[in-house]
């Protein structure tokens, strides 16, 4: 018989996966529509900026809210807001208002919702699962969501080929309703009391920043994450453009590109979950996986044909879950519990701010330089950053197993 926490974790992960499926349908469909319609790196950059910059604006506030308020309600309200905006867009498209600028607007609104939702989602898992099981739960979560990524691009491709975008928008609304209903059925108690300090939100934000500044391993961790993120844009956002330009404009190629990457993530996520206890130092795991991702990116730049390209994309996908699960576990077990929402919001700000900055550089450049050249340069840079990261002793030390004490996770080494 499953323990109570296992049932809760299963329902929570299942609900979030259903919601993710609908969100991914919209993400793929909008991205493919812009790619195939414009074939412009500049237009793709504009779409990425709309999809990420709103997260930067809201994430610091969202981290404070996740530490101060009910995280479950935050997830429900943000997910519901995203679904409502998507429903409005579906109605507009049904009425014939199919304008490109509407896609940019909806991407911005969805980004705001995600900026509120994700710090709460990441901070709530320690309220559900025991600390010594978080690596396994994160790995299983990554594996299940990656498996869903196998289905989402195929479904998005079929819907995109046979129906208009509005059909995909309505599917997203339905999956959001299902996911919210599953979350509402759960009773989740916080492992630590919420931050009830009657401080101005900016003072609480400053408290989170001071905590990061005073915690050496966390400073090094976020610094390395910034450097990696600067190099991610070409492989994460420009590879569909490379496929369309170098291998063909058929939609099935974009579907294959997404499915192969998801297959790698699925395999990696399952492996990370099953072998969770074997990885004694989670930071070394993250650095090694980042080096593997960089090496695969570098080799991808030399792809002679589409099938070789898919092989390297599989390797990239395989390494991602080890990065995500390892990094998430380190943060969930090492960060002071009452500051966890703010720290996760800072991580999201790095992701939401640095990636668009990277895309703002590489996107326009990709209209003058082959994407393959950018992959070679950024892949090599990621390998170099990984090698240098092994020398950051405080950060590497934070990846060692945590001794579980009554006071909770260690704040610093």
For each residue, the residues with C-beta under 8 A, 3 or more apart:
1:
2: 6 7 10
3: 6 7
4: 7 8
5: 8 9 128 129 130 133
6: 2 3 9 10
7: 2 3 4 10 11
8: 4 5 11 12 128 186 188
9: 5 6 12 13 125 128 129 137
10: 2 6 7 13 14
11: 7 8 14 15 182 185 186
12: 8 9 15 16 124 125 128 182 183 186 188
13: 9 10 16 17 137 140 141 144
14: 10 11 17 18 144 182
15: 11 12 18 19 178 179 180 181 182 183
16: 12 13 19 20 121 141 145 179 183
17: 13 14 20 21 144 145 148
18: 14 15 21 22 175 178 179 182
19: 15 16 22 23 79 175 176 178 179 180
20: 16 17 23 24 145 148
21: 17 18 24 25 148 151 152 175
22: 18 19 25 26 171 172 173 174 175 176 179
23: 19 20 26 27 82 110 172 175
24: 20 21 27 28 148 149 152 153 156
25: 21 22 28 29 152 155 156 159 168 171 172
26: 22 23 29 30 86 106 110 168 169 172
27: 23 24 30 31
28: 24 25 31 32 152 153 156 157 160 258
29: 25 26 32 33 156 159 160 165 168
30: 26 27 33 34 47 103 106 107 165
31: 27 28 34 35 44 47 240
32: 28 29 35 36 156 157 160 240 251 254
33: 29 30 36 37 103 160 165
34: 30 31 37 38 43 44 47 100 103
35: 31 32 38 39 44 240 241 244 254
36: 32 33 39 244 249 251 254
37: 33 34 100
38: 34 35 43 44
39: 35 36 241 244 245
40: 43 44 367
41: 44 45 238 241 362 363 364 365 366 367
42: 45 46 363 364 367
43: 34 38 40 46 47
44: 31 34 35 38 40 41 47 48 237 238 241 359 363
45: 41 42 48 49 359 360 363 364
46: 42 43 49 50 104
47: 30 31 34 43 44 50 51 103 104 107
48: 44 45 51 52 233 237 355 356 359 363
49: 45 46 52 53 356 359 360
50: 46 47 53 54 104 105 107 108 111
51: 47 48 107 108 110 111
52: 48 49 55 56 111 351 352 353 355 356
53: 49 50 56 57 108 111 352 353 356
54: 50 57 58 108 109 111 112 115
55: 52 58 59 111 112 114 115 348 349 351 352
56: 52 53 59 115 349 352 353 356
57: 53 54 112 115
58: 54 55 61 62 112 115 116
59: 55 56 62 63 115 119 345 346 348 349 352
60: 63 64 205 208 342 345 346 349
61: 58 64 65 201 205 345
62: 58 59 65 66 74 115 116 117 118 119 120 341 345 348
63: 59 60 66 67 119 205 208 341 342 343 344 345 346 348
64: 60 61 67 68 201 204 205 208 341 342 345
65: 61 62 68 69 74 116 119 120 341
66: 62 63 69 71 74 119 120 123 340 341 342 344 345
67: 63 64 123 194 195 204 338 339 340 341 342
68: 64 65 194 195 196 204
69: 65 66 73 74 194
70: 73 74 194
71: 66 74 75 120 121 123 124 127 188 190 341
72: 75 76 120 124 183 186 188
73: 69 70 76 77
74: 62 65 66 69 70 71 77 78 116 117 120
75: 71 72 78 79 117 120 121 124 183
76: 72 73 79 80 180 183 184
77: 73 74 80 81 116
78: 74 75 81 82 113 114 116 117 120
79: 19 75 76 82 83 113 117 176 179 180 183
80: 76 77 83 84 176 180
81: 77 78 84 85 109 112 113
82: 23 78 79 85 86 109 110 113 114 117 176
83: 79 80 86 87 172 173 176 177 180
84: 80 81 87 88
85: 81 82 88 89 106 109 110 113
86: 26 82 83 89 90 106 110 169 172 173 176
87: 83 84 90 91 169 170 173
88: 84 85 91 92
89: 85 86 92 93 102 106 166 169
90: 86 87 93 94 166 169 170 173
91: 87 88 94 95
92: 88 89 95 97 102
93: 89 90 96 97 98 102 164 165 166 169
94: 90 91 166
95: 91 92
96: 93
97: 92 93 102
98: 93 102 164 165
99: 102 103
100: 34 37 103 104
101: 104 105
102: 89 92 93 97 98 99 105 106
103: 30 33 34 47 99 100 106 107
104: 46 47 50 100 101 107 108
105: 50 101 102 108 109
106: 26 30 85 86 89 102 103 109 110
107: 30 47 50 51 103 104 110 111
108: 50 51 53 54 104 105 111 112
109: 54 81 82 85 105 106 112 113
110: 23 26 51 82 85 86 106 107 113 114
111: 50 51 52 53 54 55 107 108 114 115 352
112: 54 55 57 58 81 108 109 115 116
113: 78 79 81 82 85 109 110 116 117
114: 55 78 82 110 111 117 118
115: 54 55 56 57 58 59 62 111 112 118 119 348 352
116: 58 62 65 74 77 78 112 113 119 120
117: 62 74 75 78 79 82 113 114 120 121
118: 62 114 115 121 122 344 348
119: 59 62 63 65 66 115 116 122 123 341 342 344 345 348
120: 62 65 66 71 72 74 75 78 116 117 123 124 341
121: 16 71 75 117 118 124 125
122: 118 119 125 328 331 332 340 344 347
123: 66 67 71 119 120 126 127 340 341 344
124: 12 71 72 75 120 121 127 128 188
125: 9 12 121 122 128 129 134 137 138 332
126: 123 129 131 134 191 332 337 340
127: 71 123 124 188 189 190 191
128: 5 8 9 12 124 125 137 188
129: 5 9 125 126 133 134 137
130: 5 133 134
131: 126 134 332 333 402 404 409
132: 404
133: 5 129 130 136 137
134: 125 126 129 130 131 137 138 328 329 332 333
135: 138 139 272 276 277 279 282 325 326 329
136: 133 139 140 273 276 277
137: 9 13 125 128 129 133 134 140 141
138: 125 134 135 141 142 272 273 324 325 328 329 332
139: 135 136 142 143 269 270 271 272 273 274 276 321 325
140: 13 136 137 143 144 269 270 273
141: 13 16 137 138 144 145 269
142: 138 139 145 146 265 268 269 272 273 321 324 325
143: 139 140 146 147 266 268 269 270 272 273 321
144: 13 14 17 140 141 147 148 269
145: 16 17 20 141 142 148 149 269
146: 142 143 149 150 262 265 266 268 269 317 321
147: 143 144 150 151 262 266 269
148: 17 20 21 24 144 145 151 152
149: 24 145 146 152 153 258 261 262 265 266
150: 146 147 153 154 259 262 263 266
151: 21 147 148 154 155
152: 21 24 25 28 148 149 155 156 258 262
153: 24 28 149 150 156 157 254 255 258 259 262
154: 150 151 157 158 255 259
155: 25 151 152 158 159 171
156: 24 25 28 29 32 152 153 159 160 168 255
157: 28 32 153 154 160 161 251 252 254 255
158: 154 155 161 162
159: 25 29 155 156 162 163 167 168 171
160: 28 29 32 33 156 157 163 165 168 251
161: 157 158 251
162: 158 159
163: 159 160 166 167 168
164: 93 98 167
165: 29 30 33 93 98 160 168 169
166: 89 90 93 94 163 169 170
167: 159 163 164 170 171
168: 25 26 29 156 159 160 163 165 171 172
169: 26 86 87 89 90 93 165 166 172 173
170: 87 90 166 167 173 174
171: 22 25 155 159 167 168 174 175
172: 22 23 25 26 83 86 168 169 175 176
173: 22 83 86 87 90 169 170 176 177
174: 22 170 171 177 178
175: 18 19 21 22 23 171 172 178 179
176: 19 22 79 80 82 83 86 172 173 179 180
177: 83 173 174 180 181
178: 15 18 19 174 175 181 182
179: 15 16 18 19 22 79 175 176 182 183
180: 15 19 76 79 80 83 176 177 183 184
181: 15 177 178 184 185
182: 11 12 14 15 18 178 179 185 186
183: 12 15 16 72 75 76 79 179 180 186
184: 76 180 181
185: 11 181 182
186: 8 11 12 72 182 183
187:
188: 8 12 71 72 124 127 128
189: 127
190: 71 127 193 194
191: 126 127 337 408
192: 337 338 408
193: 190 196 338
194: 67 68 69 70 190 338
195: 67 68 204 338
196: 68 193
197: 204
198:
199: 203 204 207
200: 203 204
201: 61 64 204 205
202: 205 206
203: 199 200 206 207
204: 64 67 68 195 197 199 200 201 207 208 342
205: 60 61 63 64 201 202 208 209 342
206: 202 203 209 210
207: 199 203 204 210 211 339 342
208: 60 63 64 204 205 211 212 339 342 343 345 346
209: 205 206 212 213 346
210: 206 207 213 214
211: 207 208 214 215 218 336 339 342 343 411
212: 208 209 215 218 219 222 343 346
213: 209 210 219
214: 210 211 412
215: 211 212 218 219 411 412
216: 219 220 394 412 413
217: 220 221 334 394 395 397 398 412 413
218: 211 212 215 221 222 334 335 343 398 412
219: 212 213 215 216 222 223
220: 216 217 223 224 392 394 395
221: 217 218 224 225 283 327 330 395 398
222: 212 218 219 225 226 346 347 350
223: 219 220 226 227
224: 220 221 227 228 385 389 392 395
225: 221 222 228 229 327 347 350
226: 222 223 229 230 350 354
227: 223 224 230 231 385
228: 224 225 231 232 290 382 385
229: 225 226 232 350 351 354 355 358
230: 226 227 233 354 357 358
231: 227 228 234 294 358 378 379 381 382 385
232: 228 229 235 236 355 358 378
233: 48 230 236 237 238 355 358 359 361 362 363 378
234: 231 237 238 239 297 362 366 371 374 375 378
235: 232 238 239 297 300 316 375 378 379
236: 232 233 239 355
237: 44 48 233 234 240 355 359 363
238: 41 44 233 234 235 241 242 362 363 366 371 374
239: 234 235 236 242 243 257 300 313 371 375
240: 31 32 35 237 243 244 254 257
241: 35 39 41 44 238 244 245 366 371
242: 238 239 245 246 247 309 370 371 372 375
243: 239 240 246 247 248 253 254 257 306 309
244: 35 36 39 240 241 247 248 249 253 254
245: 39 241 242 371
246: 242 243 303 370 371 372
247: 242 243 244 253 305 306 309
248: 243 244 253 306
249: 36 244 253
250: 253
251: 32 36 157 160 161 254 255
252: 157 255 256
253: 243 244 247 248 249 250 256 257 306
254: 32 35 36 153 157 240 243 244 251 257 258
255: 153 154 156 157 251 252 258 259
256: 252 253 259 260 310
257: 239 240 243 253 254 260 261 310 313
258: 28 149 152 153 254 255 261 262
259: 150 153 154 255 256 262 263
260: 256 257 263 264 310 313 314 317
261: 149 257 258 264 265 313 314 316 317
262: 146 147 149 150 152 153 258 259 265 266 317
263: 150 259 260 266 267 314 317
264: 260 261 267 268 313 314 315 316 317 318 319 320
265: 142 146 149 261 262 268 269 317 318 320 321
266: 143 146 147 149 150 262 263 269 270 317
267: 263 264 270 271 317 318
268: 142 143 146 264 265 271 272 317 318 319 320 321 322
269: 139 140 141 142 143 144 145 146 147 265 266 272 273 321 325
270: 139 140 143 266 267 273 274
271: 139 267 268 274 275 321
272: 135 138 139 142 143 268 269 275 276 279 321 322 325 326
273: 136 138 139 140 142 143 269 270 276 325
274: 139 270 271
275: 271 272 278 279
276: 135 136 139 272 273 279 325
277: 135 136
278: 275
279: 135 272 275 276 282 285 326
280: 400 401
281: 284 285 396 399 400
282: 135 279 285 286 326 327 329 330 399
283: 221 286 287 326 330 395 396 397 398 399
284: 281 287 288 390 396 399
285: 279 281 282 288 289 322 326 399
286: 282 283 289 290 322 323 326 327 330 399
287: 283 284 290 291 386 389 390 396
288: 284 285 291 292 322 386
289: 285 286 292 293 319 320 322 323 326
290: 228 286 287 293 294 319 323 382 385 386 389
291: 287 288 294 295 382 383 386 387
292: 288 289 295 296 315 318 319
293: 289 290 296 297 316 319 320 323 382
294: 231 290 291 297 298 378 379 380 381 382 383 385 386
295: 291 292 298 299 379 383
296: 292 293 299 300 312 313 315 316 319 379
297: 234 235 293 294 300 301 312 316 375 378 379 382
298: 294 295 301 302 375 376 379 380 383
299: 295 296 302 303 312 315 379
300: 235 239 296 297 303 309 312 313 316 372 375 379
301: 297 298 372 373 374 375 376 379
302: 298 299 372 376
303: 246 299 300 306 308 309 312 372
304: 308
305: 247 308 309
306: 243 247 248 253 303 309 310
307: 310 311
308: 303 304 305 311 312
309: 242 243 247 300 303 305 306 312 313
310: 256 257 260 306 307 313 314
311: 307 308 314 315
312: 296 297 299 300 303 308 309 315 316
313: 239 257 260 261 264 296 300 309 310 316 317
314: 260 261 263 264 310 311 317 318
315: 264 292 296 299 311 312 318 319
316: 235 261 264 293 296 297 300 312 313 319 320
317: 146 260 261 262 263 264 265 266 267 268 313 314 320
318: 264 265 267 268 292 314 315 321
319: 264 268 289 290 292 293 296 315 316 322 323
320: 264 265 268 289 293 316 317 323 324
321: 139 142 143 146 265 268 269 271 272 318 324 325
322: 268 272 285 286 288 289 319 325 326
323: 286 289 290 293 319 320 326 327
324: 138 142 320 321 327 328
325: 135 138 139 142 269 272 273 276 321 322 328 329
326: 135 272 279 282 283 285 286 289 322 323 329 330 399
327: 221 225 282 286 323 324 330 331
328: 122 134 138 324 325 331 332
329: 134 135 138 282 325 326 332 333
330: 221 282 283 286 326 327 333 334 398 399
331: 122 327 328 334 335 340 343 344 347
332: 122 125 126 131 134 138 328 329 335 340 409
333: 131 134 329 330 402 409
334: 217 218 330 331 398 402 409 410 411 412
335: 218 331 332 339 340 343 409 411
336: 211 339 340 408 409 411
337: 126 191 192 340 408 409
338: 67 192 193 194 195
339: 67 207 208 211 335 336 342 343
340: 66 67 122 123 126 331 332 335 336 337 343 344
341: 62 63 64 65 66 67 71 119 120 123 344 345
342: 60 63 64 66 67 119 204 205 207 208 211 339 345 346
343: 63 208 211 212 218 331 335 339 340 346 347
344: 63 66 118 119 122 123 331 340 341 347 348
345: 59 60 61 62 63 64 66 119 208 341 342 348 349
346: 59 60 63 208 209 212 222 342 343 349 350
347: 122 222 225 331 343 344 350 351
348: 55 59 62 63 115 118 119 344 345 351 352
349: 55 56 59 60 345 346 352 353
350: 222 225 226 229 346 347 353 354
351: 52 55 229 347 348 354 355
352: 52 53 55 56 59 111 115 348 349 355 356
353: 52 53 56 349 350 356 357
354: 226 229 230 350 351 357 358
355: 48 52 229 232 233 236 237 351 352 358 359
356: 48 49 52 53 56 352 353 359 360
357: 230 353 354 360 361
358: 229 230 231 232 233 354 355 361 362
359: 44 45 48 49 233 237 355 356 362 363
360: 45 49 356 357 363 364
361: 233 357 358 364 365
362: 41 233 234 238 358 359 365 366 374 378
363: 41 42 44 45 48 233 237 238 359 360 366 367
364: 41 42 45 360 361 367 368
365: 41 361 362 368 369 374
366: 41 234 238 241 362 363 369 370 371 374
367: 40 41 42 363 364
368: 364 365
369: 365 366 373 374
370: 242 246 366 373 374
371: 234 238 239 241 242 245 246 366 374 375
372: 242 246 300 301 302 303 375 376
373: 301 369 370 376 377
374: 234 238 301 362 365 366 369 370 371 377 378
375: 234 235 239 242 297 298 300 301 371 372 378 379
376: 298 301 302 372 373 379 380
377: 373 374 380 381
378: 231 232 233 234 235 294 297 362 374 375 381 382
379: 231 235 294 295 296 297 298 299 300 301 375 376 382 383
380: 294 298 376 377 383 384
381: 231 294 377 378 384 385
382: 228 231 290 291 293 294 297 378 379 385 386
383: 291 294 295 298 379 380 386 387
384: 380 381 387 388
385: 224 227 228 231 290 294 381 382 388 389
386: 287 288 290 291 294 382 383 389 390
387: 291 383 384 390
388: 384 385 391 392
389: 224 287 290 385 386 392 395 396
390: 284 287 386 387 396
391: 388
392: 220 224 388 389 395 396
393: 396 397
394: 216 217 220 397 398 413
395: 217 220 221 224 283 389 392 398 399
396: 281 283 284 287 389 390 392 393 399
397: 217 283 393 394 400 413
398: 217 218 221 283 330 334 394 395 413
399: 281 282 283 284 285 286 326 330 395 396
400: 280 281 397
401: 280
402: 131 333 334 409 410
403:
404: 131 132
405: 408
406:
407:
408: 191 192 336 337 405
409: 131 332 333 334 335 336 337 402
410: 334 402 413
411: 211 215 334 335 336
412: 214 215 216 217 218 334
413: 216 217 394 397 398 410
